């Protein structure tokens, strides 16, 4: 128990209703003797939000807030990463990483509304989420008290939590036979832990929810057109859609054709390696489409500058520095580069593949007159001789100096 100096009257818990946060809710009440207000952000968990209030109240919460932030999540977080073509370690599109700062921001707003001086989360002491949550908490509310039960309590495994839940009649879906962790939002579903901890073991086919296996995908390809305005996707196959609806549409189309499965071993911010399996069909399609429109509309040096920053931007997002001065600066640069990224990409989805097969834009910098291999009156090929000699000057001088040694 805490001393009177550290006494906490009320805490706002980031609550999903899963194994960890269900146990945490009861543990907070027993350990701190405090009121627990639960908060859930609807970032696209679908049916996982069903019955959440009844479960939270039955487990001891005084109330539950549920905030629908699906459009904000896609518009301000997913699409920001899309503008950057941000991919962590060349593979991971960061669906979990992008949701955490938004959830933490909304949680702080609930804490202010409730007059709570403390917040709690269910992230483990080994993972990235603890960093993402807490960096956001402190960036937005510097004096907030943070309770991270996985760094405090006596439990050492999710098997221990299952036993605790059984002893306290807390209903949970995890079992000792199926103990892996799953996180779902409108961008992706992630699977970690348990049976997936062996990096040699193939993921069981029954775990996948959003996507068909490529073997079971349709035998005919599907063509889809995605329209962008200033780097933001706004329409699919000519139909204008809001952010959440657009991503939901592409998730369904990509999932039907087996697009977006990823199995990787990633480097966590805390230092260890972790095996993760992900389904991200919609954003896999959007990444390919966005790059296709950029290829037409971005100046070469701007495109190369962006590419040089992609890995760094992905690290900022993955590590949890969304509300940092460096990310604010990068976001402003990204917005500037996207002003002319307007146009349409056509893609072919077929048995797990997402292939760009066309792109067009009224702001295209591509010139068929310049690029043609046929006769043209625009480009004098003799001009290339001087261009090459000027670029070769330093190479020739270096060779001469080396030959004289």
Number of C-alpha atoms within 10 A of each C-alpha: 9 10 8 7 6 10 12 17 14 21 26 30 26 26 25 22 24 19 22 23 21 22 22 25 29 19 16 20 17 11 12 18 15 14 19 27 25 29 25 21 25 20 23 21 18 11 8 14 15 11 10 19 19 12 17 25 16 13 20 18 21 13 15 20 16 15 15 13 17 20 20 15 27 25 16 13 19 24 20 19 23 22 24 27 22 28 21 20 14 10 13 21 28 21 24 21 23 23 23 25 25 22 23 24 18 20 27 25 14 20 22 14 9 13 13 20 18 20 25 25 25 25 20 15 15 16 16 20 23 20 21 27 27 23 21 23 23 15 15 15 16 10 11 17 18 17 18 18 22 19 15 9 11 9 13 10 9 19 16 13 19 22 14 17 18 12 9 12 11 18 17 17 10 18 13 12 9 12 18 17 18 15 15 20 20 25 29 23 21 21 21 17 17 15 17 20 14 12 14 8 9 11 16 9 9 6 12 17 11 22 23 21 17 18 11 13 19 15 11 10 15 16 16 20 19 25 25 22 16 16 25 20 26 17 19 20 12 12 11 14 14 14 21 19 16 20 24 18 14 21 25 16 20 29 26 23 28 26 30 24 21 15 17 14 15 15 14 16 16 13 10 10 12 18 18 20 21 25 27 27 30 24 26 21 26 23 19 18 29 27 22 22 28 25 18 22 24 22 15 12 9 11 15 12 12 21 14 11 16 19 18 17 24 23 17 18 25 27 18 24 21 24 19 13 10 12 16 13 10 16 18 10 13 18 14 11 22 18 14 21 26 24 25 25 25 21 24 18 24 21 23 22 18 24 15 19 14 14 22 18 19 12 14 19 14 14 9 9 13 13 11 9 8 7 9 13 7 9 12 8 8 8 9 11 9 10 10 10 12 11 10 12 10 11 11 12 11 11 10 11 9 9 8 6 5
